[in-house]
């Protein structure tokens, strides 16, 4: 080790330095509304066993309260977390990242936003509004109404949804939907450049409108067609018809299958 150049030693020292952290908990009396503006950080939300919202920010390479400002506020059952990082210039090898971990009651509404990070939600039921400019969105074991948008990334969702609206500017969409008691209007899966796969319960009733500008469309359900279907476009009813589901990609395949 003593023969290593000083610059290399400095890099190792920075990598081994403990990451700065920020933690806070918010007691709620009802269904919380959780708003996270992550700046460029990753956000992970998972179910908690208590009636509180616990937030932890892990920020290696950043100085909290210096070049990374974190504010947390609570108004009733609304909890809002905002991060603002400085335009810190990093030369050479940099070890910088931001991760926000949220533990929330099973019944929670989420509004998550990141400029350049991944979003993940596990085992939460509520209304979800998720957006990232450059990152993937992953949902597991969720229930409720989901709006999710990434300008550049993949969407991978699984759960029981009354409404599903997914959009990617450049990425694949993979959605596995369990039976929902009362599906609501507004279902759409759209990507500018990627494949779409939607898995539905065997008895799911819907009007399918699927189109690709460069690829193929395949529907594994028996379908009553409305109009002329082509390899790149399918319109029709499955299980007698129901809510409208739009699936659209400019460059990729579309598949609706039994899940």
N, C-alpha and C positions, 0 to 999 in steps of 0.2 A: 504493500500500500504506500510506503514512503517514497517509492520511485514514481508514483503517478504524478502527472503535471498538476499544478495548482488549480487550473481551470476545471479539470476532471473532478478533483476533490470537492470543489465548490458545487459542482452539479450533483454529486452524490449527497452532499450535505443538504442541499435543497430538497432532494427527493425524499430523504429520510426524516426531514423536519416534520413534527406533528402538524396536522391540518387544524386550522382554526375552526371553531364550532360556535353556533348560536342556538340556544334552545329556549322554548317557552311553551306553556300549556294554558289553554283557555277553557274554563268550565262553561258548559252550555246546558240549558234547561229544556230545549226542544230540538227539533231538526235543524242542524247548523247549515248555514250558507258559507262555504269556504272559498275565498278568492285568493289566488296566488298569481302574482306577477313576478316571474322568475328571472326576468332580464334574459340572460343566456344560459340559465341553469337547467339541469334535469329535475323533474318532479316525479316523486313516487308517493302514491296515496294507498294506504291499506287500512283495513278495518281494525278498530281498537275495541277493547273489552269494556271500556269505561265511557261515561258520558262527558268526555272532554276531547278537545282537539289539541294534539301535541305536535309541535313543529320543531324540527331539527335541521339546521343548515350546516353543511360540511363544505369547507372552502379551502382546500389546499392551494397554496400559492397566492392567497389573498389576505389582506389585513382587514379584518372586520372592524367597522367603525372608522376606518381610514379610507382605503380605496374600494371597500365594499360596504355600502350602507344597507341596513336591514331595518325595516319598520314593521311592527305588528300591532294591529288595533282590533278592538272588539266593540261592537255595538249590538247589544242584545245577543242574538244567536248568529250574528254575522261576524266572521273572523276574516281579516284581510292581512295578507303578508305581501310586502313589496320589497324587491331588491333593486338596488341601483349600484352599478359598478363604474368606477372611473375608467377613462380611456388610458389605462396603464400600458405603457410600451414595454414589451418583453423582448430582450435580445438573446440570441443563442437558444439553448435548450430551456424550455419553460415547463413547469409543472403546476398548471393552473386548471382548476375545475370548480364547478358549483353544483351541489346536489341538495335538493330540499326534500326531506322526508316528512310526510304528514300521516299521523295516525288519527282516524276519524271514526265516529259512530257509524254503524252499518247504514243507518238512514241519514244521508248527507247529500246536499246539493253542492256541486263542484263547478268552479269557473277557473280554469287553469290556462295560463298563457306563458309561452317562452319564445324568445327571439331566436334561439339557436340551441335547443335542447330536446331531449326525449321526454315523453309523458307516459306514465304508467299508473293504472288504477286497478286495484284488486278488491273484490268482495264488498263493493259499496252499492247501495241502492238509492237512486234519486234522479235529479236532472243534471246532465253533464254538458258543459260547454268547454271544449278543449281545443286549443290552437297553438301551433308552433310553426315558425317560419322555416326551420331547417332541422327536422328530427323525426323520429318514429313515434307512433302512438300505439300503445299496447293496453288492452283491456281484458281482464279475466274475472269471471264470476260476478259480473255487474248486472244490475236490473234497473230499468227505467227508460228515460228518454236521452238519447245520445246524439249530440252534434259534435263532430270531430273534423278538424281541418289541419292538414300539414301542407305547406307550400312545396316541400321537397323531402319526402320520406314515405315510409310504408305505414299502413294501418292494419293492425291485427287485433280483432275484437271477438270476444266470446261472452255471451250472456243472454238474459231474458229481457228483450227490449220491446216497449210499446211503440217506440219510434226510433228510426236509425237514419241518420243523415251523415254520410262520410264523404270527404273530398280530399284528394291529393293532387297537387300540381304535377308531381313527378314521382310515382311510386306505385307499388302494388297494394290492393285492398283485399283482405281476407277476413270474412265475417262468418261466424258460426252462431246462429240464432236458435235459442231454445223457445219452447212454446210460450207465447204471450197471451194472456187472457183477453185483452182488448187492444189489438193493434190500432194505431192512430195514423191518420194521413201524414204525409211528409217523408216517406221513405225514398232515399236516393243514395246511390253509390257512384261517384264520378272520379275519374283520374285522367289527367292529361297524357300520361305516358306510363302504362303499366297494365298488368292483368287484374281482373276482378273475379273473386270466387265468393259466392254467397251460398251457405248451407242453411236450409230451412227444415223445420219438422215435416214429417210426411203429410200431415193433414193441414198444412198452412195454406190458406186461401188468399190468392193475390192476382192482380192484373200485372203481368210482366211486360216491361218495355225495355228491351236490351239492344244495345247498338255498339258496334266498334267500327272505326274508320279504317283500321288495318289489323285484321285478325279474324277470329271465328267466335260465334256465339253457340253455346250448347246448353239446353235445358233438360235435366234428367227427369223432370216430372212429365206425365201426360199433359198436353197443353191443347186447349181449344183456341185455334189461331183466329186473330182478327186481322184480315188483310193477307197479303202475300209475304211469307217469311223467306229470308235468304240466309246464306251462311253467316253474313255479318249483321243480321238484324232479325230479332224475334219479338213479336207482339202477340199476346194472348192471355188466356185465363188458366190458372192452375187450381184444381179443386173447386171449380165452379166460379172462381173469381172473388175478389175482395179488395183490399187496399191496393193502391197503385205503387209499384216499385220500379224506379228508373235506374238502369245500370248503363253507364256510358264510359267508354275509353276512346281516346284518339289513336292509341297505338298499343294493342294488346288483345288478349282473349278474354271472353266473358263466359263464366260458367255458373249456372244455378243448379245446385244438387241437393239431394235428400241428405239431411244430417241427423 
